[in-house]
Amino acid sequence: MERAQIAYIRFELRNYHRNVKMLQGFGLNQLVSTKALQYTCMITEAIAGALAELPEEVVETVRLKYFVGVRADNFDLAYKQNVSERTVRRWDNLALDTIARYLGMSSVNDNNTGQLITRERELLACLTNK
């Protein structure tokens, strides 16, 4: 996974609860019509689905690292969870990889053209096309 993708997923994780509250303000039965809201809804659902798949200790690492207002480094998280710093990094990478998979950011080789196709490009195109 590229650095930019990792940074993007971390950004979305930090904004996850804000986005959930915003979407709840529109109501569950209301049709989400704008592309930006559809995109936010898709990202939020992908994060929720990925977190539901992950083991509890990995979700706790994500919660402490991204959802709690205080930014903690891996050393602090390792101390709080009574594990090694390397374990925290591994759990963080597992969470980021799982979320990337749910977002479709894993590169797939297209045999017809030989180009790499990513879901990320489709999502960005969805926002820019009207």
Buried (B, 14 or more C-beta within 10 A) or exposed (E): BEEEBBEBBBEBBEBBEEBBEBBEEEEEEEEBEEBEBBBBBBBBEBBEBBBEBBEEEBBBBBEBBBEEEEEBEBEBBBEEBEBEBEBBBBBBEBBBBBBBBBBBBBBEEEEEEEEEEBBBEEBEEEEEEE
